[in-house]
């Protein structure tokens, strides 16, 4: 893979080493990494392992959206099972477990970091 550098920042990456019409200082071959190892951050490419942790506000927003997209539909299933079969029914207990597992999965996916 190749990196295009400008002012000591990686401004482009690809597997060909051809960066047509790109104003860069140099093109460097990187044999240790792949394109998947990099992510664009603040207008440059950075190794994913070197990315700073997201802020808690960013994590909170990601969590909230994941709860809406992924956990809320499971909560609706739980509510419906409770209404149909009763709160102590096997159906309600199963759907409650699925819903709570999804919430925990989302919390693990988007952890809060110490300031």
N, CA, C and O atoms as a MOPAC input file, in Angstrom:
PM7 MOZYME 1SCF
protein

 N      0.83900 1    -1.16700 1     0.00000 1
 C      0.00000 1     0.00000 1     0.00000 1
 C      0.88400 1     1.22900 1     0.00000 1
 O      2.03900 1     1.18400 1     0.42100 1
 N      0.32900 1     2.31600 1    -0.47400 1
 C      1.10700 1     3.54700 1    -0.61100 1
 C      0.41200 1     4.69500 1     0.11100 1
 O     -0.81200 1     4.74500 1     0.22700 1
 N      1.25100 1     5.61900 1     0.59300 1
 C      0.75400 1     6.79100 1     1.30200 1
 C      1.26500 1     8.04100 1     0.59600 1
 O      2.43600 1     8.12300 1     0.22400 1
 N      0.37900 1     9.00700 1     0.41700 1
 C      0.77300 1    10.31800 1    -0.10500 1
 C      0.91100 1    11.25700 1     1.08600 1
 O     -0.01800 1    11.40900 1     1.88000 1
 N      2.08800 1    11.89000 1     1.20500 1
 C      2.37300 1    12.75800 1     2.34700 1
 C      2.41700 1    14.22000 1     1.92600 1
 O      2.92700 1    14.56300 1     0.86000 1
 N      1.87700 1    15.06500 1     2.77900 1
 C      1.94200 1    16.51600 1     2.59600 1
 C      2.12300 1    17.12500 1     3.97900 1
 O      1.30300 1    16.90600 1     4.87000 1
 N      3.19100 1    17.88600 1     4.15700 1
 C      3.50200 1    18.49400 1     5.45900 1
 C      3.53800 1    17.43600 1     6.56400 1
 O      3.03400 1    17.65400 1     7.66500 1
 N      4.14000 1    16.29400 1     6.25100 1
 C      4.32000 1    15.17700 1     7.17700 1
 C      3.00700 1    14.54800 1     7.63900 1
 O      2.98200 1    13.84600 1     8.64900 1
 N      1.93000 1    14.79000 1     6.91800 1
 C      0.63900 1    14.16600 1     7.19900 1
 C      0.26600 1    13.27500 1     6.03000 1
 O      0.57100 1    13.58500 1     4.87900 1
 N     -0.39800 1    12.16400 1     6.33200 1
 C     -0.85800 1    11.25100 1     5.29000 1
 C     -2.17600 1    11.80600 1     4.76000 1
 O     -3.18000 1    11.82700 1     5.47100 1
 N     -2.16600 1    12.25100 1     3.52000 1
 C     -3.37000 1    12.86400 1     2.96300 1
 C     -4.14400 1    11.93200 1     2.03300 1
 O     -5.29000 1    12.21700 1     1.68500 1
 N     -3.52600 1    10.81800 1     1.62800 1
 C     -4.20700 1     9.85400 1     0.76800 1
 C     -3.50000 1     8.50900 1     0.88200 1
 O     -2.29900 1     8.44200 1     1.14200 1
 N     -4.26700 1     7.44100 1     0.68100 1
 C     -3.71100 1     6.08400 1     0.68800 1
 C     -4.37000 1     5.29100 1    -0.43400 1
 O     -5.52600 1     5.53100 1    -0.78300 1
 N     -3.61900 1     4.33800 1    -0.99600 1
 C     -4.18900 1     3.40400 1    -1.96000 1
 C     -3.22100 1     2.24600 1    -2.18100 1
 O     -2.13500 1     2.20900 1    -1.60300 1
 N     -3.62800 1     1.31200 1    -3.01900 1
 C     -2.79000 1     0.14100 1    -3.29600 1
 C     -1.95400 1     0.28200 1    -4.55800 1
 O     -1.13800 1    -0.59300 1    -4.84900 1
 N     -2.13500 1     1.35400 1    -5.31100 1
 C     -1.43800 1     1.49000 1    -6.59000 1
 C     -0.22500 1     2.40400 1    -6.53300 1
 O      0.71800 1     2.22400 1    -7.30500 1
 N     -0.23200 1     3.37200 1    -5.64000 1
 C      0.84300 1     4.35600 1    -5.60100 1
 C      0.66000 1     5.47100 1    -6.60600 1
 O      1.52500 1     6.33600 1    -6.74300 1
 N     -0.45700 1     5.45800 1    -7.31100 1
 C     -0.75600 1     6.50200 1    -8.29200 1
 C     -1.77700 1     7.45800 1    -7.67900 1
 O     -2.89700 1     7.06900 1    -7.34600 1
 N     -1.37000 1     8.69900 1    -7.54000 1
 C     -2.23600 1     9.72400 1    -6.96700 1
 C     -2.33200 1    10.87800 1    -7.96500 1
 O     -1.73200 1    11.93300 1    -7.76200 1
 N     -3.08500 1    10.67000 1    -9.03600 1
 C     -3.22500 1    11.68400 1   -10.08300 1
 C     -3.79800 1    12.97300 1    -9.51800 1
 O     -4.72200 1    12.95600 1    -8.70500 1
 N     -3.23700 1    14.08300 1    -9.95700 1
 C     -3.71600 1    15.42100 1    -9.63200 1
 C     -3.69100 1    15.73600 1    -8.14200 1
 O     -4.37400 1    16.65900 1    -7.69800 1
 N     -2.93100 1    14.99900 1    -7.37700 1
 C     -2.82900 1    15.24800 1    -5.94400 1
 C     -1.53700 1    15.99600 1    -5.66400 1
 O     -0.45900 1    15.55100 1    -6.05700 1
 N     -1.64200 1    17.11100 1    -4.99900 1
 C     -0.47300 1    17.91100 1    -4.64400 1
 C      0.08700 1    17.38000 1    -3.32800 1
 O     -0.44900 1    17.66600 1    -2.25700 1
 N      1.17300 1    16.60300 1    -3.41300 1
 C      1.76500 1    16.02000 1    -2.20800 1
 C      3.27800 1    16.19600 1    -2.24500 1
 O      3.85800 1    16.45200 1    -3.30000 1
 N      3.90000 1    16.05700 1    -1.09800 1
 C      5.35200 1    16.18800 1    -1.00500 1
 C      6.06400 1    14.91300 1    -1.44100 1
 O      7.10700 1    14.96500 1    -2.09200 1
 N      5.48600 1    13.76200 1    -1.07300 1
 C      6.11900 1    12.49000 1    -1.42500 1
 C      5.10100 1    11.36600 1    -1.37700 1
 O      4.03200 1    11.49500 1    -0.77900 1
 N      5.45300 1    10.26400 1    -2.01900 1
 C      4.66200 1     9.03800 1    -1.98600 1
 C      5.55700 1     7.96000 1    -1.41100 1
 O      6.66700 1     7.73300 1    -1.89100 1
 N      5.06000 1     7.29200 1    -0.37000 1
 C      5.86100 1     6.32100 1     0.36400 1
 C      5.14100 1     4.97900 1     0.36800 1
 O      3.93200 1     4.91500 1     0.59000 1
 N      5.88700 1     3.91200 1     0.12400 1
 C      5.30900 1     2.57500 1     0.21600 1
 C      5.32000 1     2.12900 1     1.67200 1
 O      6.30900 1     2.30800 1     2.38200 1
 N      4.21000 1     1.55000 1     2.10300 1
 C      4.07800 1     1.04300 1     3.47000 1
 C      3.80500 1    -0.45400 1     3.37900 1
 O      2.69700 1    -0.86900 1     3.04000 1
 N      4.81700 1    -1.26000 1     3.68400 1
 C      4.67300 1    -2.71300 1     3.57900 1
 C      4.16400 1    -3.34600 1     4.86800 1
 O      3.85700 1    -4.53800 1     4.88800 1
 N      4.07300 1    -2.57500 1     5.93300 1
 C      3.65500 1    -3.11300 1     7.23200 1
 C      2.15100 1    -3.05000 1     7.45500 1
 O      1.62500 1    -3.77900 1     8.29600 1
 N      1.45000 1    -2.19300 1     6.71900 1
 C      0.03100 1    -1.97500 1     6.97500 1
 C     -0.79100 1    -2.18100 1     5.70900 1
 O     -0.25700 1    -2.26100 1     4.60300 1
 N     -2.10400 1    -2.26500 1     5.90100 1
 C     -3.04900 1    -2.34100 1     4.78800 1
 C     -3.97000 1    -1.12800 1     4.84600 1
 O     -3.94700 1    -0.36300 1     5.81100 1
 N     -4.76900 1    -0.96300 1     3.81400 1
 C     -5.72400 1     0.14400 1     3.79900 1
 C     -6.68300 1     0.06500 1     4.98400 1
 O     -7.09800 1     1.09200 1     5.52100 1
 N     -7.03000 1    -1.14900 1     5.38700 1
 C     -7.96000 1    -1.32800 1     6.50500 1
 C     -7.37900 1    -0.88800 1     7.84100 1
 O     -8.12300 1    -0.68400 1     8.80000 1
 N     -6.06600 1    -0.73900 1     7.91800 1
 C     -5.43200 1    -0.30800 1     9.16600 1
 C     -5.58100 1     1.19000 1     9.40900 1
 O     -5.31200 1     1.67200 1    10.50900 1
 N     -6.00700 1     1.92500 1     8.38700 1
 C     -6.08800 1     3.38500 1     8.47900 1
 C     -7.53300 1     3.86600 1     8.49400 1
 O     -8.43400 1     3.21300 1     7.96800 1
 N     -7.72300 1     5.01700 1     9.10700 1
 C     -9.02000 1     5.67700 1     9.09800 1
 C     -8.80000 1     7.17200 1     8.92300 1
 O     -7.83500 1     7.73300 1     9.44200 1
 N     -9.69700 1     7.80400 1     8.19400 1
 C     -9.57200 1     9.24800 1     8.00000 1
 C    -10.04800 1     9.97200 1     9.25500 1
 O    -11.12600 1     9.70200 1     9.78400 1
 N     -9.21100 1    10.90000 1     9.71300 1
 C     -9.49100 1    11.63400 1    10.94300 1
 C     -8.89800 1    13.03200 1    10.80900 1
 O     -7.69700 1    13.17400 1    10.58000 1
 N     -9.71900 1    14.05300 1    10.94700 1
 C     -9.26500 1    15.44700 1    10.85100 1
 C     -8.47100 1    15.70800 1     9.57200 1
 O     -7.37900 1    16.27400 1     9.61800 1
 N     -9.01200 1    15.30000 1     8.45200 1
 C     -8.44000 1    15.55900 1     7.12400 1
 C     -7.10700 1    14.86800 1     6.86400 1
 O     -6.35500 1    15.30200 1     5.99200 1
 N     -6.80100 1    13.81300 1     7.59400 1
 C     -5.61200 1    13.01500 1     7.30400 1
 C     -5.91000 1    11.56500 1     7.66000 1
 O     -6.90300 1    11.26700 1     8.32300 1
 N     -5.04200 1    10.67400 1     7.21200 1
 C     -5.20500 1     9.25700 1     7.52200 1
 C     -4.31300 1     8.90000 1     8.69900 1
 O     -3.13400 1     9.25200 1     8.74100 1
 N     -4.91100 1     8.18500 1     9.66300 1
 C     -4.22100 1     7.81700 1    10.89300 1
 C     -4.44200 1     6.32500 1    11.11300 1
 O     -5.50100 1     5.79100 1    10.78400 1
 N     -3.44100 1     5.66200 1    11.66700 1
 C     -3.63200 1     4.25800 1    12.02900 1
 C     -4.76000 1     4.16000 1    13.04600 1
 O     -4.82300 1     4.94900 1    13.98900 1
 N     -5.63900 1     3.20300 1    12.85600 1
 C     -6.76200 1     3.04700 1    13.78200 1
 C     -6.29000 1     2.86300 1    15.21100 1
 O     -6.94400 1     3.31600 1    16.15100 1
 N     -5.15300 1     2.19600 1    15.37700 1
 C     -4.62600 1     1.96300 1    16.72600 1
 C     -4.14800 1     3.24700 1    17.39000 1
 O     -3.96000 1     3.27900 1    18.60600 1
 N     -3.94900 1     4.30600 1    16.60900 1
 C     -3.46700 1     5.57400 1    17.15600 1
 C     -4.55700 1     6.63800 1    17.26400 1
 O     -4.28900 1     7.77000 1    17.66800 1
 N     -5.78000 1     6.27200 1    16.90200 1
 C     -6.87900 1     7.23200 1    17.00400 1
 C     -7.15800 1     7.55400 1    18.46500 1
 O     -7.09200 1     6.66800 1    19.31700 1
 N     -7.46800 1     8.80400 1    18.76200 1
 C     -7.83300 1     9.13600 1    20.13900 1
 C     -9.20400 1     8.55500 1    20.47000 1
 O    -10.03400 1     8.35200 1    19.58300 1
 N     -9.43200 1     8.29200 1    21.74700 1
 C    -10.74300 1     7.81800 1    22.16600 1
 C    -11.78600 1     8.88800 1    21.87500 1
 O    -11.51400 1    10.07900 1    22.03000 1
 N    -12.98000 1     8.47300 1    21.45200 1
 C    -14.03700 1     9.46100 1    21.24800 1
 C    -14.43700 1    10.08700 1    22.58000 1
 O    -14.24300 1     9.49100 1    23.63900 1
 N    -14.99200 1    11.28300 1    22.51700 1
 C    -15.44200 1    11.93900 1    23.74800 1
 C    -16.68400 1    11.22200 1    24.26600 1
 O    -17.35900 1    10.50900 1    23.52200 1
 N    -16.97300 1    11.41700 1    25.52900 1
 C    -18.17000 1    10.80800 1    26.10400 1
 C    -19.43800 1    11.34000 1    25.43700 1
 O    -20.42800 1    10.61800 1    25.32100 1
 N    -19.41000 1    12.59800 1    24.99900 1
 C    -20.56400 1    13.15200 1    24.29200 1
 C    -20.77700 1    12.42100 1    22.96700 1
 O    -21.91300 1    12.13100 1    22.59100 1
 N    -19.68200 1    12.12600 1    22.26000 1
 C    -19.79400 1    11.37300 1    21.00900 1
 C    -20.31200 1     9.96500 1    21.28200 1
 O    -21.16700 1     9.46100 1    20.55300 1
 N    -19.79600 1     9.33600 1    22.32500 1
 C    -20.24600 1     7.99300 1    22.68100 1
 C    -21.71800 1     8.00100 1    23.08200 1
 O    -22.46800 1     7.09500 1    22.71800 1
 N    -22.12900 1     9.01500 1    23.82500 1
 C    -23.52200 1     9.11800 1    24.25700 1
 C    -24.44300 1     9.22500 1    23.03500 1
 O    -25.49700 1     8.59000 1    22.99200 1
 N    -24.04700 1    10.02000 1    22.05400 1
 C    -24.85800 1    10.17100 1    20.84400 1
 C    -24.93300 1     8.85600 1    20.06700 1
 O    -25.99700 1     8.49300 1    19.56500 1
 N    -23.81200 1     8.14400 1    19.96500 1
 C    -23.80900 1     6.85400 1    19.26800 1
 C    -24.67200 1     5.84000 1    20.00800 1
 O    -25.42800 1     5.08700 1    19.39500 1
 N    -24.55100 1     5.83100 1    21.33000 1
 C    -25.37400 1     4.92600 1    22.13500 1
 C    -26.85100 1     5.21500 1    21.93800 1
 O    -27.65000 1     4.30600 1    21.71200 1
 N    -27.20500 1     6.48800 1    22.02500 1
 C    -28.60700 1     6.86300 1    21.90100 1
 C    -29.17800 1     6.39700 1    20.57000 1
 O    -30.28300 1     5.85600 1    20.52000 1
 N    -28.42800 1     6.60700 1    19.48800 1
 C    -28.91200 1     6.18300 1    18.17800 1
 C    -29.00800 1     4.66200 1    18.09500 1
 O    -29.95800 1     4.13200 1    17.52000 1
 N    -28.03700 1     3.96400 1    18.66200 1
 C    -28.07800 1     2.49700 1    18.65500 1
 C    -29.25200 1     1.98100 1    19.48300 1
 O    -29.89900 1     1.00600 1    19.09900 1
 N    -29.53000 1     2.62200 1    20.61100 1
 C    -30.69400 1     2.22500 1    21.41100 1
 C    -31.97500 1     2.39500 1    20.59500 1
 O    -32.84300 1     1.52300 1    20.60700 1
 N    -32.08800 1     3.51300 1    19.88900 1
 C    -33.28200 1     3.76100 1    19.07900 1
 C    -33.39300 1     2.73000 1    17.96000 1
 O    -34.46200 1     2.16000 1    17.74100 1
 N    -32.28800 1     2.49100 1    17.25100 1
 C    -32.31100 1     1.60100 1    16.08700 1
 C    -32.39800 1     0.12400 1    16.44900 1
 O    -33.07600 1    -0.64600 1    15.76900 1
 N    -31.71000 1    -0.27300 1    17.52400 1
 C    -31.55700 1    -1.69900 1    17.80900 1
 C    -32.32400 1    -2.18100 1    19.03700 1
 O    -32.92400 1    -3.25500 1    19.00200 1
 N    -32.31500 1    -1.40800 1    20.11500 1
 C    -32.91500 1    -1.88200 1    21.36400 1
 C    -34.40400 1    -1.56300 1    21.46400 1
 O    -35.17500 1    -2.37000 1    21.98400 1
 N    -34.81300 1    -0.40300 1    20.97500 1
 C    -36.22200 1    -0.02500 1    21.10100 1
 C    -37.17300 1    -1.02300 1    20.44000 1
 O    -38.19900 1    -1.35100 1    21.03500 1
 N    -36.87500 1    -1.52500 1    19.22700 1
 C    -37.77900 1    -2.52400 1    18.65300 1
 C    -37.89800 1    -3.78300 1    19.52400 1
 O    -38.95800 1    -4.40500 1    19.58600 1
 N    -36.80400 1    -4.14600 1    20.18900 1
 C    -36.85500 1    -5.30900 1    21.07900 1
 C    -37.69100 1    -5.00500 1    22.31800 1
 O    -38.36500 1    -5.88700 1    22.85000 1
 N    -37.64700 1    -3.76000 1    22.77400 1
 C    -38.48500 1    -3.35700 1    23.90900 1
 C    -39.95600 1    -3.43200 1    23.52200 1
 O    -40.79200 1    -3.84000 1    24.32900 1
 N    -40.27300 1    -3.04100 1    22.29600 1
 C    -41.65800 1    -3.12900 1    21.84000 1
 C    -42.11400 1    -4.58600 1    21.80200 1
 O    -43.25800 1    -4.88500 1    22.14500 1
 N    -41.23000 1    -5.49200 1    21.38800 1
 C    -41.56500 1    -6.92100 1    21.40700 1
 C    -41.84600 1    -7.38700 1    22.82700 1
 O    -42.79600 1    -8.13100 1    23.07200 1
 N    -41.01200 1    -6.94200 1    23.76000 1
 C    -41.20600 1    -7.29800 1    25.16900 1
 C    -42.55100 1    -6.77100 1    25.66500 1
 O    -43.31000 1    -7.50800 1    26.29500 1
 N    -42.85000 1    -5.50400 1    25.38600 1
 C    -44.12800 1    -4.92100 1    25.81600 1
 C    -45.31000 1    -5.69400 1    25.24400 1
 O    -46.29900 1    -5.93900 1    25.93400 1
 N    -45.19600 1    -6.07400 1    23.98000 1
 C    -46.28500 1    -6.82200 1    23.35600 1
 C    -46.44400 1    -8.20200 1    23.99400 1
 O    -47.56400 1    -8.65300 1    24.23500 1
 N    -45.32200 1    -8.87000 1    24.26700 1
 C    -45.40100 1   -10.17900 1    24.92300 1
 C    -46.00000 1   -10.05700 1    26.31600 1
 O    -46.76000 1   -10.92700 1    26.74200 1
 N    -45.67000 1    -8.99300 1    27.02500 1
 C    -46.26000 1    -8.77000 1    28.35100 1
 C    -47.76500 1    -8.57100 1    28.23700 1
 O    -48.52600 1    -9.10500 1    29.04400 1
 N    -48.19400 1    -7.80900 1    27.24700 1
 C    -49.62100 1    -7.54600 1    27.06400 1
 C    -50.36900 1    -8.80600 1    26.64500 1
 O    -51.49400 1    -9.04100 1    27.08600 1
 N    -49.74800 1    -9.60900 1    25.80200 1
 C    -50.42400 1   -10.81000 1    25.30400 1
 C    -50.40600 1   -11.97100 1    26.29900 1
 O    -51.40800 1   -12.66000 1    26.49000 1
 N    -49.23400 1   -12.17200 1    26.93100 1
 C    -49.05400 1   -13.39300 1    27.71400 1
 C    -48.87900 1   -13.14400 1    29.20500 1
 O    -48.90700 1   -14.09200 1    29.99000 1
 N    -48.70200 1   -11.90300 1    29.61000 1
 C    -48.48500 1   -11.59100 1    31.02100 1
 C    -47.01100 1   -11.36600 1    31.31600 1
 O    -46.13700 1   -11.90800 1    30.64100 1
 N    -46.75200 1   -10.56000 1    32.33400 1
 C    -45.37500 1   -10.17500 1    32.66600 1
 C    -44.50100 1   -11.35200 1    33.09600 1
 O    -43.29100 1   -11.34200 1    32.86700 1
 N    -45.09600 1   -12.34800 1    33.70500 1
 C    -44.31300 1   -13.48200 1    34.19400 1
 C    -44.27600 1   -14.64800 1    33.21100 1
 O    -43.80500 1   -15.73100 1    33.56000 1
 N    -44.75800 1   -14.44500 1    32.00300 1
 C    -44.79900 1   -15.53500 1    31.02900 1
 C    -43.40600 1   -15.82800 1    30.48300 1
 O    -42.50600 1   -14.99000 1    30.54100 1
 N    -43.25500 1   -17.02200 1    29.95800 1
 C    -41.98200 1   -17.41500 1    29.35300 1
 C    -41.66000 1   -16.53400 1    28.14100 1
 O    -40.50800 1   -16.15500 1    27.93500 1
 N    -42.67600 1   -16.21200 1    27.34900 1
 C    -42.47700 1   -15.35800 1    26.17500 1
 C    -41.95600 1   -13.98400 1    26.58200 1
 O    -41.01700 1   -13.46400 1    25.97900 1
 N    -42.57200 1   -13.40000 1    27.60800 1
 C    -42.14600 1   -12.07500 1    28.07500 1
 C    -40.73500 1   -12.13500 1    28.65600 1
 O    -39.92100 1   -11.24500 1    28.40900 1
 N    -40.44900 1   -13.17500 1    29.42300 1
 C    -39.10500 1   -13.30800 1    30.00200 1
 C    -38.04200 1   -13.46900 1    28.91700 1
 O    -36.96000 1   -12.89000 1    29.01700 1
 N    -38.34400 1   -14.25100 1    27.88200 1
 C    -37.38800 1   -14.43400 1    26.78000 1
 C    -37.14100 1   -13.12300 1    26.03700 1
 O    -35.99600 1   -12.76400 1    25.76400 1
 N    -38.21200 1   -12.41700 1    25.71300 1
 C    -38.03100 1   -11.16500 1    24.97100 1
 C    -37.36300 1   -10.09900 1    25.83700 1
 O    -36.63200 1    -9.25600 1    25.31800 1
 N    -37.60400 1   -10.12500 1    27.15100 1
 C    -36.92800 1    -9.18800 1    28.05500 1
 C    -35.43300 1    -9.46400 1    28.07300 1
 O    -34.63500 1    -8.52700 1    28.04200 1
 N    -35.03800 1   -10.73200 1    28.12300 1
 C    -33.61800 1   -11.09500 1    28.11500 1
 C    -32.93800 1   -10.64900 1    26.81900 1
 O    -31.82300 1   -10.12800 1    26.85000 1
 N    -33.59600 1   -10.84900 1    25.70000 1
 C    -33.04100 1   -10.42900 1    24.40700 1
 C    -32.85300 1    -8.91600 1    24.38600 1
 O    -31.81800 1    -8.42000 1    23.94300 1
 N    -33.85300 1    -8.19200 1    24.86400 1
 C    -33.78700 1    -6.72500 1    24.89500 1
 C    -32.64900 1    -6.24600 1    25.79200 1
 O    -31.87600 1    -5.37300 1    25.40000 1
 N    -32.54400 1    -6.81400 1    27.00100 1
 C    -31.49800 1    -6.38300 1    27.93500 1
 C    -30.10200 1    -6.76500 1    27.44200 1
 O    -29.15100 1    -6.01200 1    27.65100 1
 N    -29.96500 1    -7.91400 1    26.79600 1
 C    -28.67100 1    -8.29900 1    26.21000 1
 C    -28.25000 1    -7.30500 1    25.13300 1
 O    -27.07700 1    -6.94400 1    25.04500 1
 N    -29.19800 1    -6.86700 1    24.31900 1
 C    -28.88900 1    -5.88900 1    23.27300 1
 C    -28.43700 1    -4.57100 1    23.89500 1
 O    -27.49400 1    -3.95000 1    23.40700 1
 N    -29.09900 1    -4.13800 1    24.96600 1
 C    -28.69800 1    -2.89900 1    25.63700 1
 C    -27.27300 1    -3.01800 1    26.18100 1
 O    -26.47900 1    -2.08600 1    26.05400 1
 N    -26.95400 1    -4.15100 1    26.77800 1
 C    -25.59200 1    -4.35200 1    27.29500 1
 C    -24.56700 1    -4.39700 1    26.16600 1
 O    -23.46200 1    -3.87300 1    26.30900 1
 N    -24.92500 1    -5.01800 1    25.05400 1
 C    -24.03000 1    -5.06700 1    23.89100 1
 C    -23.73500 1    -3.65200 1    23.38500 1
 O    -22.59400 1    -3.33800 1    23.04600 1
 N    -24.74700 1    -2.81400 1    23.33600 1
 C    -24.56400 1    -1.42900 1    22.89000 1
 C    -23.66900 1    -0.67300 1    23.86500 1
 O    -22.79600 1     0.08300 1    23.44000 1
 N    -23.87200 1    -0.86500 1    25.15000 1
 C    -23.02300 1    -0.20100 1    26.15200 1
 C    -21.56400 1    -0.62500 1    26.00700 1
 O    -20.66000 1     0.19600 1    26.16100 1
 N    -21.33200 1    -1.90000 1    25.71100 1
 C    -19.95900 1    -2.38000 1    25.51700 1
 C    -19.36100 1    -1.83600 1    24.22200 1
 O    -18.16700 1    -1.54300 1    24.16300 1
 N    -20.17900 1    -1.70200 1    23.19500 1
 C    -19.70700 1    -1.20200 1    21.90500 1
 C    -19.31200 1     0.26900 1    21.98500 1
 O    -18.37700 1     0.70500 1    21.31400 1
 N    -20.02900 1     1.03100 1    22.80900 1
 C    -19.76700 1     2.46700 1    22.95000 1
 C    -19.49100 1     2.80600 1    24.41200 1
 O    -20.33100 1     3.41700 1    25.07300 1
 N    -18.33000 1     2.42000 1    24.92000 1
 C    -18.03300 1     2.67400 1    26.34000 1
 C    -17.72700 1     4.14600 1    26.58800 1
 O    -17.33100 1     4.87900 1    25.68200 1
 N    -17.91700 1     4.55500 1    27.82800 1
 C    -17.50700 1     5.89300 1    28.24400 1
 C    -16.07800 1     5.80600 1    28.74500 1
 O    -15.68300 1     4.81700 1    29.36200 1
 N    -15.31000 1     6.84300 1    28.47800 1
 C    -13.90800 1     6.89000 1    28.87600 1
 C    -13.72900 1     7.90500 1    29.98300 1
 O    -14.46700 1     8.88700 1    30.06800 1
 N    -12.73800 1     7.66100 1    30.83400 1
 C    -12.44500 1     8.61000 1    31.89700 1
 C    -11.86700 1     9.87600 1    31.29900 1
 O    -11.09200 1     9.82500 1    30.34400 1
 N    -12.24000 1    10.99400 1    31.85500 1
 C    -11.77100 1    12.29100 1    31.33300 1
 C    -10.33600 1    12.54100 1    31.69500 1
 O     -9.78200 1    13.58100 1    31.33800 1

